[in-house]
Amino acid sequence: MFVSVVLPCYNGASTLAEMLDSLVRQTYKGDWELVFVNNGSTDNSVEIALSYADRLPVRVVQAYIGHGPQGLVGHSYFVGFRAAKGDVLLVCESDDECDPDWMKSMVTALETCDFAVPALDYEKLNPPTMTWGKDRGHQGRIDGLSSVVGPMHLPYALGNAIGMTRRCYERVGDPTAWLGSSWDVDYCWRVQLAGMKLTFVPEALMHYRMRSTAQARFRQARHWCGHHAQLHMRYGMRPWWRYLAFCCWRLVRAAVLLVAGPIFTKRPYAYWIFDWGYARGQMDAFPALFRAQMKNVKPDANILAGRKPTEPQTYVAVPDA
C-alpha cells in the first residue's frame, strides 16, 4: 500500500526538524509520501521541510494563499487529505516525534481495519511533573481512548495521531474545517456512525509534546474547548441550562484544583491551569449554543445516519512545491 503522511504546520520551525528526523528513521520499507501542509507560516518552516527533500519524499501544499481569512487547524487537515495520494492516510504534527516503528505498525494495522489510532507517549518530550506517569494519559497504552466529550460520548482520538484507509476517507468524507480543533472528535464520531470502528494500536507510538508554560497550556485548553458547542449543534443539543450547569461545575472544580494542586502535590501551577483553560473554553462556547437553541437549530441528520455532512465543503487547489 502506498502511504500518505499528512503533516500540517503553522510556524513550527522550533520543533519541526525533530519530527522530520523521526520520519527519516522510520523502519517502514514501502513507498510513501510526506504531504507538508503549510497554513501561512511566517517563519522558515517551509524551508526546513524542503531541506529534507534528499531524505524524505516531501511535497508542500499551501492551506493559505496569502489573502482572505486564514483557516483553522481543521482546514489544514482538509487540504492535506484532499492532496494525499495514498491508499493509507496517516497524520502527524510538527511538534511531536514518531517512534521508529510507528509507520510500519500503523500500516500493518490498516491492512485489516479501516481506522487506526496509535498510542501516545508523554514522557520523552515532557518533564515528569507535567505528565500522568508511564503509559498513562489520553490515548496512553494503559488508558487507551477516551469518550468524555458530549453529546455523543463515543470514543475519539487526538487528531495529531490517527490513520485511515482510502476506503474509510472516501466513505466518511473530508474533515469539517469550521469545527477548528474539535475536527478530530467529530471525525472519529463520523467514522463510527458510518459503521466502522476505531482500532487502538498500542505498538504504534507517537511521542507527544505538551505545552510547557502556564500561559501556553491555558490558551491551548481554552482553544480546544471553544468549539465544543459546535459539536452539540451538529449532533443534538441538550437543554441549555444543563450545559451551563455543567460548565459552572467544571469552573468550580478547576478553581479548587488550581489553588490546592500546587500546595498538596508535586505538580506545578502550569499543570493545573490546563483544567481551568478547559473549563473556560466550554463556558466561552455557551453563548453560541444558547443562540442556536433559541433558533431551534437541528442536528445534521445525514451524519447521524452515517452519511457525509450536509453542508458543502470548499477547497482551493494550489500548486505543490
N, C-alpha and C positions, 0 to 999 in steps of 0.2 A: 504494500500500500504506500502511495506517495503521501507524505505528511506535510501539512502547512502549520508552522508555528507562528501564531499571531502575537506580536509584541507591541502594544500601544505605548506611546511615550509623550510626555509633555515636560520639558525641562528636567530630564532625568540624568544629566551629564555626571552628577556626583557619584552615582552608583551604577550607571549603565554598563561600564566596562566589566564589572564583576559579573553581571548577568550574562553578558556576551561571552566572557571567558568560560562560564559554566556550560554554555551551549557548545563551545568548541570541544569541551571534554566529554560530550555525550558518547555513550557506547553503542548507540543505535547505528546499524550498518546500512539501512535502507536509504532511499532517496527522499530528500526533504527540502523545504524552502523556509526561509525566515521572512515573514511579512512584517516589516517595521512600519508601524503606523504613527506618523508624526502629526500631532494635533497642535501645530502652530508654535513649536518650541522656539524660544528666543535665545537659548544657549547653543552650545555646539553638539547637541545630541545627535543630529543627523550626520555630522562629520565623523563622530565617533563610530556610529553604526556602519558607515561606508568604509571606514578604515579597516573593518573586519572582512571586507569582500574577498580577500585571498584565503580566508579561513572558514568563512560561513557563506552559505548560499543566500545572501541577503538581498532584498529589494525593498525600496522605500515607497510607500504610498502616502499621500497627503490627506489628512482628515480635515484640514482647514486651509483654505485657498488664499488667505490674506486679507479678506474683506468680509463684511457681514458678521452676524453673530457666530461666536466660536462654540462648537458643540460640546456637550458634557461628555463624561467618560464613556457613557453608553454609545455615543456617536462614534467614538474611536473603534469600539468593537464592531459596530455596524459596518463601518468602512472596511475594517480588516477582514471580517467574514466574507464580505462581498468580493474582496480582492483575492482571497485564498483559492488556490487551485487544487488542493489536496483531496485525497479520499478520506483523510482524517484531519480534523482541525484541533490543534492544541493551543492553549493560552498560557502566556507568562507575562510578567511585568518587569519594568526596568529597575525596580528597587529590591528585587528578590534574587535568589540563586537556585538553579536546578541541581539536584543530585545527579551524578553521572549516569545513573540508570533510569532517570525519570522518563525520558522519551521512550526507551525500549520497553519499560514496564507499562506505560500508558498504551502504546501501540498493541502490545500483546493483549491487554485487557479489551481493547476495542475490536479485536478480532472476533469476540464472542458477545459483546454488548454494544449498546448504542451511545451511552453517555457515561464517561468515566471521571472519577474525582480522585486526585492524589491526596496523600496525607500532607499536612503542613507541620514543619518543624520550626519552633520558635526559639530554640536555644542557640544555634550557631551565630545568628546575626544580632542578638539582643542580650543585654545584661541580665543576670539571673533574677534580679528584683523586679523585672518587668514582665516575666513570663509565668506560666502556670505550673512549670515542672516538666520533666521529661515526658514526651509523647502526649501531653495534655493540651487542652485548649480547643477552640473551634477547629474542627477538621483534623485534630491530632490523632495519632494512631490509636490511642485508647478511647478518646471521647467520640471520634467519628463525626458524622454530620449532625447539624443542629436543625431544629424545626420550631424555634421560638417566635418567629415573626408571624404576626397575623395579617390578614384574617384566615388564611388557608391552613397554617401550621403544618405544612408539608416540609420534608427535608429539603435543604438547599446547600449549595456550595459557594464559596467565595469566588468571584469572577477572575481572580488572578491565578486560579488553578483548576481548570476544567478541561475536558476533551470530549469530542463527539465525532461520530461518523458523518460522512457526507449525507447519508440517508436521513439521519436524525436532523441535521441542519435544514435539509430541504423540506422535511415534514413540519418542523416547528416554525421555521422562518427566521427572520432577522431579529437581533436584539432591538428592544424599544428604546430609541435614543432619548426621548424626553423623560424617561424614568431615572436618568442620571445614575448615581451609584447604586440604586436598587435594581438595576437591569439584571444582575446576576440572580437575585432571588426570584424575580419574575420569570427569567428564562428557565430556571430549574423547575418551577411550578408548571410552566407550559409543557416541558418535556414529559412530566408525569401525567398531566391531564391529557396528553396526546397518546397515552398508553405505554410509555416507556418508563424505565426506572433509572435512578442514579446508582451506579455501581462504585462503591468505595474501594480504592486500590491502595492499601496501606504500604505496599512495597514500592510504590512510586512516591517520591518525596520532593517537596518544594520547600526551600528554606525561606521563611517569611520574615521580612524586616519591618518591625514595628516603629512607629514614630517615637522619637527619643525625648522630646521636650514636652512640658505640660501644655504649652500653647498649641503645638502641632497635634497632640493627641486629642485635645478638646475640639479643635477645628475638624479633625478627621471624623470623630464620632458624631459631632453635630451635623456634618455634611451627609454622612451615611443615612442618618435617620430623617433628614429633611424631606426625603421622597417616600417615606412610609405611607403617607396619606394617599399618594397616587396608587399604591398597591391596593389599599382599601377601596378606592374608587373603581379600580379595574375588576376586582374580584368579589365585591359585595361589602358594603359598609355596615358596621354595627351602629346602633344609636350613638349620636354624637356625645351624649353625656357619659356613655361607657368609656369611650376613647379618652375624654377629658379626665375622668376619674382615674383611669389607668396612668395617664401622663402625670397627674398630680402625685400619685403614689410613687412613681418612678423618681420624680424630682425629690421627694422627701427622703426616700431610701438613699439616693445618690448623695444628698447633702449630708446625711448621717455618716456614710462611708467616707466622704471627703474629709470630714473632721476627725472621725475616730480611727480611720485606717492608718494614717501615718503615725498615730500615737501608739496604737496597740499591735501593730505588725511591723515587719521589717521592710515593707514596701513603701516607696516614696510617694509624695503628693502627686507626681506626674502619673503614677499608675492609677490612682483612684479617680483622677479627674476625667478619665475616659467615660466612666459611668455617668458623670454629670453632663458631659457633652452629648452622650446618647439620649439622656432624658430631655435635655434642652432641644435637641433636634426634633424629637417627637412632638414636643409642645409647640415648636415653631410651625410644624405641619398642620396643627389643629385648625387654624382659620380656613385653610384651603378645603379641608374635609368638611367643615361646618357649612361653607358656601355650597359645596357640592350636594350636601344633604338637603339644603334649602331649595336647590334647583332640581332635586329628585333625579340626580344622575344615576343611570342604571349601569350595572356591571357589563362587561364585554361578553355577550352570550357566545360568540364564536370561540373565544379562549376557553370558557367553561365547558364547552362541548368538545374540546380537544382540537380545534381548528386554529388557523392563523389569526392574528389580531384583525379587528375591524378597520382600524384607521390605516390610511395609506402610509407607506414609508417613502422617504426621499433619499436620494443618493446622487452625489455629484462625482462623476468619474474624472480623475486627474491622472496625468502621466506618471508612470513609475520612474524612479531614478535608479 
